Amino acid sequence: MFFDKKILDSVKNIIVVASGKGGVGKSTVAANMAIALANQGYKTALVDADIYGPSMPAMFGITHEMIKAVQIDGHEMMVPFEKYGVKINSIGFMIDTQSAVIWRGPLAAGAMSQLITNTMWGEIDYMIIDFPPGTGDIQISAIQQFEIDGAIVVTTPQVIAVNDARRGAEMFSPRMMNVPLIGVVENMSWFTPQNHPEEKYFLFGEGGGQALAEEFGTDLLAQIPLIKDVGTAAENGANLLATAPEGVKEVFTNLANSMRQRLQQIKENRKPETMKIAVPTKDNNVDDHFGHCDHYTVFEVDSHRKVVNRTEVASPEGCGCQSDIASKLAEMGVTVMLAGNMGDGAKQVLEEEHITVIRGCTGDIDELVKKFMDGQVSDCGHGCGGHEGGCSHNCGHKH
């Protein structure tokens, strides 16, 4: 459920940088965008989530450093490194980066989660998460666990790279992981000789990034030319934005600005994610007779577990499983039913409308919904055969 996601109270925005394949400069884009944000005065964090091939220690020139930990309220917390104004954490600070990391997916995903949650970030305006290439366990786990505000997909212009990037972008689509796609960055767009700045050579093709952005209804945030200084700075841990030619600084500064503006638009236009919960009601308590209840109360709950709306729905004529209440609630967007007694037939009808049924509930409906959001309510696991009297099974709740 959406409210099971971890919310980092001290982090205002979380942006992931992804790619369909390796070798397209994803980490270079993530690192330099983070530095550009820090240069503009924003408190910036960078999480190297590429557990199998961490590159941020080398990019920031801190490959021989080991992370330190402190005890905070009985919990061990990591202290991030800070360089060029960016707070950084990476699995590369804890292992020998010259050795292969051979971990199964769940272990790698767990390491990624700890990098984010067990680090003393402090107040952060923008947290950039550098995903591994592809669409594996680490990416899926991060999106399922954390409230991600938006994603950036990096590609190069050639057809094969764009095809791979398309799969990466599809991962964020509403039908899959439902993360807003901030935009596309096309790296290695062209080559310009240093002595002939007016010339452009499209070594890897042309227009791939723009086509991908249009396909997914988003923006082409930047086209980054193939420049030796960019790769050299990444290999040597140098501050590219402090040493590179003005044109290179401008590219990454503009990228940071475009990202911020696009993210702001997305947030302004995005409807808050909510869940709708229906409860058979009588006198503000759970009505034990689902099929003939007085009325249904529909609670709308936001991602912070707050009730933002409450609606009463009249109970239709006829037995609950034979009336149109299931389809009516589904049309309203209800996805959970908290009920008292309910037969298996009614449960099946509701579940066919993609409404999860939790039986054995009693008491004040406001308190019930609060307990449900806190994870304290579960289904009794038994259908109830009749409408009269209480449920004969031990449901874990009083009737």
Phi and psi in degrees as a GROMACS rama.xvg file:
@    title "Ramachandran Plot"
@    xaxis  label "Phi"
@    yaxis  label "Psi"
@TYPE xy
-64.6016  -29.4568  PHE-2
-83.3233  3.15731  PHE-3
-81.553  -9.39988  ASP-4
-70.3959  145.866  LYS-5
-78.8769  130.664  LYS-6
-107.973  121.32  ILE-7
-88.5866  101.676  LEU-8
-61.0723  -29.0725  ASP-9
-89.2958  -0.67524  SER-10
-113.16  120.481  VAL-11
-79.6045  -38.5448  LYS-12
-139.761  134.17  ASN-13
-118.626  121.144  ILE-14
-122.101  129.766  ILE-15
-101.596  143.967  VAL-16
-114.696  122.515  VAL-17
-130.882  165.474  ALA-18
-152.152  155.025  SER-19
-77.3971  -24.355  GLY-20
-146.788  163.803  LYS-21
-79.9818  166.19  GLY-22
83.4381  11.2739  GLY-23
-101.938  1.48268  VAL-24
87.8869  23.9259  GLY-25
-59.7644  -48.1856  LYS-26
-67.1783  -34.8294  SER-27
-62.8895  -42.0086  THR-28
-64.029  -46.2457  VAL-29
-61.1589  -46.1463  ALA-30
-64.2279  -47.1494  ALA-31
-75.3322  -28.05  ASN-32
-67.5837  -38.8701  MET-33
-63.2611  -43.7085  ALA-34
-64.0802  -40.4127  ILE-35
-61.7486  -40.6156  ALA-36
-64.8044  -42.5777  LEU-37
-63.6015  -37.8291  ALA-38
-63.4819  -26.2196  ASN-39
-87.457  3.97299  GLN-40
95.5599  4.71453  GLY-41
-86.1984  141.066  TYR-42
-75.6467  115.053  LYS-43
-122.747  137.241  THR-44
-121.127  149.14  ALA-45
-132.008  118.817  LEU-46
-106.457  120.027  VAL-47
-87.1774  93.2289  ASP-48
-89.2537  5.52447  ALA-49
-81.8346  81.9869  ASP-50
-62.7381  -36.0542  ILE-51
-80.7689  -25.5144  TYR-52
-143.306  64.7476  GLY-53
-63.9662  132.38  PRO-54
-121.698  -13.1461  SER-55
-64.4051  -36.2559  MET-56
-56.0945  -42.1602  PRO-57
-70.515  -40.2297  ALA-58
-65.2498  -27.6414  MET-59
-104.001  5.93793  PHE-60
67.2072  35.6062  GLY-61
-130.576  46.0171  ILE-62
-73.3242  -22.4138  THR-63
-101.848  13.0968  HIS-64
-95.9518  147.553  GLU-65
-115.816  139.719  MET-66
-67.4473  146.294  ILE-67
-105.67  154.335  LYS-68
-130.309  150.063  ALA-69
-132.223  158.857  VAL-70
-92.9177  122.8  GLN-71
-125.288  112.949  ILE-72
51.4568  40.0416  ASP-73
84.5076  -1.1683  GLY-74
-111.548  139.5  HIS-75
-82.9158  121.006  GLU-76
-118.998  139.208  MET-77
-83.8648  144.543  MET-78
-100.801  114.379  VAL-79
-69.3794  153.206  PRO-80
-76.9657  152.305  PHE-81
-128.682  124.845  GLU-82
-148.985  141.114  LYS-83
55.6946  27.9767  TYR-84
83.031  4.75212  GLY-85
-112.212  131.789  VAL-86
-85.2828  129.805  LYS-87
-129.796  140.131  ILE-88
-139.69  144.825  ASN-89
-155.109  148.096  SER-90
-62.103  -20.4464  ILE-91
-65.3482  -17.5552  GLY-92
-83.4138  -3.72781  PHE-93
-120.396  -10.5776  MET-94
-131.439  169.644  ILE-95
-77.775  110.188  ASP-96
-68.291  -10.5136  THR-97
-85.2061  -10.1824  GLN-98
-103.362  150.942  SER-99
-72.9706  139.755  ALA-100
-93.9203  113.045  VAL-101
-113.887  87.3914  ILE-102
-124.759  144.304  TRP-103
-72.4188  161.174  ARG-104
-50.2512  -51.1285  GLY-105
-60.2799  -36.8832  PRO-106
-67.7997  -42.3494  LEU-107
-64.6566  -41.5492  ALA-108
-63.882  -36.9392  ALA-109
-65.5936  -38.3646  GLY-110
-64.3306  -41.4403  ALA-111
-59.6138  -45.0267  MET-112
-61.5692  -40.7065  SER-113
-67.5987  -34.9965  GLN-114
-58.0768  -36.0739  LEU-115
-82.458  -47.0831  ILE-116
-88.4654  -26.3814  THR-117
-103.351  29.2906  ASN-118
-118.989  138.518  THR-119
-81.6373  81.584  MET-120
-76.9627  -33.0134  TRP-121
74.6831  -162.407  GLY-122
-73.4319  126.132  GLU-123
-129.667  132.084  ILE-124
-82.1987  -45.2555  ASP-125
-134.781  120.5  TYR-126
-104.091  120.208  MET-127
-100.985  124.395  ILE-128
-107.682  117.653  ILE-129
-87.5908  102.142  ASP-130
-71.3636  157.035  PHE-131
-68.6053  163.229  PRO-132
-64.2842  152.6  PRO-133
91.6639  -161.042  GLY-134
-136.959  61.1934  THR-135
-102.975  -159.96  GLY-136
-60.3768  -39.1911  ASP-137
-64.3446  -46.2514  ILE-138
-62.2023  -47.0985  GLN-139
-63.2708  -43.9856  ILE-140
-63.0618  -41.5681  SER-141
-61.8338  -43.823  ALA-142
-68.7763  -36.0068  ILE-143
-72.6743  -31.1442  GLN-144
-89.6918  -30.8158  GLN-145
-122.816  152.779  PHE-146
-79.0088  96.8107  GLU-147
-87.4149  126.217  ILE-148
-82.1933  -26.1188  ASP-149
-178.07  164.459  GLY-150
-129.891  147.137  ALA-151
-120.21  132.205  ILE-152
-108.697  129.46  VAL-153
-105.642  135.063  VAL-154
-142.954  170.382  THR-155
-111.906  167.478  THR-156
-70.3042  -22.8423  PRO-157
-67.2871  155.586  GLN-158
-59.2023  -44.8559  VAL-159
-62.9794  -43.6775  ILE-160
-64.267  -40.6283  ALA-161
-65.8146  -38.1123  VAL-162
-61.6583  -42.0625  ASN-163
-66.9156  -41.4326  ASP-164
-63.3628  -32.6324  ALA-165
-60.5584  -41.5918  ARG-166
-65.6073  -36.9668  ARG-167
-64.4178  -43.0522  GLY-168
-66.9051  -35.7099  ALA-169
-62.8639  -29.7484  GLU-170
-57.7869  -31.936  MET-171
-89.1274  -1.559  PHE-172
-66.6645  159.368  SER-173
-57.4032  -32.8832  PRO-174
-78.0585  -11.829  ARG-175
-112.579  -95.1005  MET-176
-95.7088  -11.0039  MET-177
56.1514  55.6238  ASN-178
-113.705  129.17  VAL-179
-58.1081  131.441  PRO-180
-89.6447  107.376  LEU-181
-65.4305  -42.2137  ILE-182
168.274  -176.817  GLY-183
-115.244  139.933  VAL-184
-114.414  124.306  VAL-185
-99.1572  115.137  GLU-186
-99.2691  155.432  ASN-187
57.2745  41.5203  MET-188
-65.6957  -37.7559  SER-189
-160.412  168.21  TRP-190
-117.602  131.023  PHE-191
-121.354  119.092  THR-192
-60.4535  142.211  PRO-193
-60.0514  -35.6908  GLN-194
-85.3525  -6.29208  ASN-195
-134.443  69.1913  HIS-196
-63.1538  -14.9436  PRO-197
-85.5455  -7.63257  GLU-198
-98.1578  144.413  GLU-199
-130.687  131.068  LYS-200
-120.395  118.132  TYR-201
-89.1348  83.2179  PHE-202
-69.0615  -29.3337  LEU-203
-114.283  23.6732  PHE-204
96.6284  -174.182  GLY-205
-149.307  138.508  GLU-206
88.4928  1.68351  GLY-207
-64.135  -43.3048  GLY-208
-64.1411  -41.9843  GLY-209
-63.9302  -41.9626  GLN-210
-63.6275  -40.7721  ALA-211
-65.6837  -42.3751  LEU-212
-61.4933  -43.9624  ALA-213
-65.2966  -38.0667  GLU-214
-61.2562  -36.4947  GLU-215
-101.618  10.7123  PHE-216
63.7188  38.3615  GLY-217
-130.697  -170.069  THR-218
-101.318  148.521  ASP-219
-85.7081  103.394  LEU-220
-73.4789  -33.4377  LEU-221
-164.305  150.453  ALA-222
-118.54  118.694  GLN-223
-107.218  120.303  ILE-224
-70.7231  160.614  PRO-225
-80.6533  105.219  LEU-226
-127.474  131.095  ILE-227
-57.832  -38.5149  LYS-228
-58.2653  -33.331  ASP-229
-65.5315  -49.7463  VAL-230
-65.6118  -39.6374  GLY-231
-63.3928  -43.6308  THR-232
-63.0366  -40.2659  ALA-233
-64.3867  -38.8411  ALA-234
-73.3042  -30.6462  GLU-235
-99.2842  -1.01089  ASN-236
71.5442  24.8229  GLY-237
-87.7292  155.792  ALA-238
-79.1004  96.2356  ASN-239
-56.5676  -40.9302  LEU-240
-73.1817  -10.3294  LEU-241
-100.184  -18.0525  ALA-242
-117.677  -20.3586  THR-243
-78.5978  163.768  ALA-244
-57.9391  157.36  PRO-245
-55.8815  -36.6189  GLU-246
-61.834  -36.2401  GLY-247
-71.7246  -43.0017  VAL-248
-56.9447  -43.0403  LYS-249
-63.0918  -38.6422  GLU-250
-59.2687  -49.5893  VAL-251
-75.5858  -31.7782  PHE-252
-64.9699  -43.4068  THR-253
-65.3099  -36.5052  ASN-254
-61.4233  -46.4636  LEU-255
-60.3131  -41.7357  ALA-256
-65.4238  -43.8427  ASN-257
-64.2445  -39.7876  SER-258
-61.1981  -46.9307  MET-259
-62.5612  -43.7609  ARG-260
-65.9737  -44.043  GLN-261
-65.1774  -40.8345  ARG-262
-63.8151  -39.6033  LEU-263
-62.75  -41.6338  GLN-264
-61.8551  -43.631  GLN-265
-60.7307  -44.8146  ILE-266
-66.2719  -37.3465  LYS-267
-69.0639  -32.4273  GLU-268
-93.5684  -14.539  ASN-269
-81.7487  131.648  ARG-270
-75.7247  140.188  LYS-271
-59.1889  138.396  PRO-272
-72.653  127.681  GLU-273
-134.77  163.309  THR-274
-123.857  141.659  MET-275
-112.452  128.824  LYS-276
-121.669  127.547  ILE-277
-105.16  141.414  ALA-278
-134.454  123.196  VAL-279
-61.7929  128.536  PRO-280
-130.127  144.342  THR-281
-150.134  123.191  LYS-282
53.8973  41.9718  ASP-283
62.9742  18.6314  ASN-284
-121.174  162.961  ASN-285
-64.9096  124.363  VAL-286
-81.9314  118.409  ASP-287
-69.3334  -14.7984  ASP-288
-101.743  82.9032  HIS-289
-52.2476  -47.7847  PHE-290
-67.884  -22.0839  GLY-291
-131.202  37.2796  HIS-292
-69.4947  162.54  CYS-293
-63.4148  -47.9329  ASP-294
-167.055  173.707  HIS-295
-110.262  137.458  TYR-296
-105.713  126.158  THR-297
-107.652  118.216  VAL-298
-98.7739  132.451  PHE-299
-106.06  122.173  GLU-300
-118.175  133.546  VAL-301
-89.2756  -179.741  ASP-302
-69.6949  -10.489  SER-303
-98.0359  13.4578  HIS-304
68.012  26.5988  ARG-305
-103.456  138.8  LYS-306
-77.0531  117.77  VAL-307
-104.208  -12.2146  VAL-308
-160.221  150.527  ASN-309
-142.305  125.633  ARG-310
-130.412  139.317  THR-311
-99.4478  132.604  GLU-312
-118.81  124.672  VAL-313
-62.9492  141.993  ALA-314
-77.176  125.723  SER-315
-73.129  164.28  PRO-316
-71.0644  150.089  GLU-317
96.5769  164.736  GLY-318
-61.6473  146.833  CYS-319
-53.9186  -43.9767  GLY-320
-74.9514  -15.8019  CYS-321
-105.811  -5.5631  GLN-322
-88.3955  -176.813  SER-323
-97.7391  19.1943  ASP-324
-64.4755  -34.8649  ILE-325
-62.1375  -48.6549  ALA-326
-68.0278  -35.3598  SER-327
-64.4788  -44.9571  LYS-328
-67.2136  -37.5333  LEU-329
-63.2602  -39.7244  ALA-330
-63.0805  -29.6957  GLU-331
-77.774  -10.9201  MET-332
95.9145  12.5196  GLY-333
-68.7005  134.377  VAL-334
-123.02  -7.95543  THR-335
-136.725  137.351  VAL-336
-119.61  119.914  MET-337
-100.606  110.819  LEU-338
-128.408  165.967  ALA-339
-89.0454  -110.066  GLY-340
-75.7569  140.983  ASN-341
-160.422  131.22  MET-342
-74.0748  164.028  GLY-343
-65.0357  -30.6212  ASP-344
-65.2865  -45.6848  GLY-345
-64.6915  -40.5182  ALA-346
-59.7906  -43.295  LYS-347
-63.9752  -40.9825  GLN-348
-62.2038  -43.2887  VAL-349
-65.5184  -42.5874  LEU-350
-68.5419  -27.7089  GLU-351
-66.287  -21.6702  GLU-352
-95.7695  15.9722  GLU-353
63.4611  35.5335  HIS-354
-108.314  117.545  ILE-355
-73.8586  130.654  THR-356
-106.612  130.502  VAL-357
-123.528  112.002  ILE-358
-98.9342  167.779  ARG-359
87.5941  17.3981  GLY-360
-91.014  145.422  CYS-361
-144.415  170.878  THR-362
88.4911  -168.004  GLY-363
-60.9841  129.509  ASP-364
-70.4389  -31.7551  ILE-365
-66.4244  -43.3596  ASP-366
-66.0502  -37.6005  GLU-367
-61.2867  -47.6631  LEU-368
-63.113  -39.5307  VAL-369
-61.9041  -44.1091  LYS-370
-64.5148  -38.1532  LYS-371
-62.0457  -44.5185  PHE-372
-66.1916  -24.7374  MET-373
-88.9345  4.97689  ASP-374
77.4941  22.9019  GLY-375
-103.186  7.48923  GLN-376
-123.911  131.717  VAL-377
-137.776  161.106  SER-378
-69.7823  141.128  ASP-379
-70.0871  -20.1432  CYS-380
86.94  6.01379  GLY-381
-135.283  142.245  HIS-382
-82.7006  153.83  GLY-383
-111.933  128.808  CYS-384
-74.8646  -27.3953  GLY-385
-130.753  177.565  GLY-386
-98.6914  -14.2094  HIS-387
-99.8759  143.736  GLU-388
77.4549  -175.542  GLY-389
-91.3238  171.143  GLY-390
-71.2236  131.285  CYS-391
-79.0729  -7.13584  SER-392
-93.7237  156.912  HIS-393
-83.0436  101.252  ASN-394
-94.7578  -0.146681  CYS-395
83.7556  3.15138  GLY-396
-134.807  153.462  HIS-397
-78.9686  145.884  LYS-398
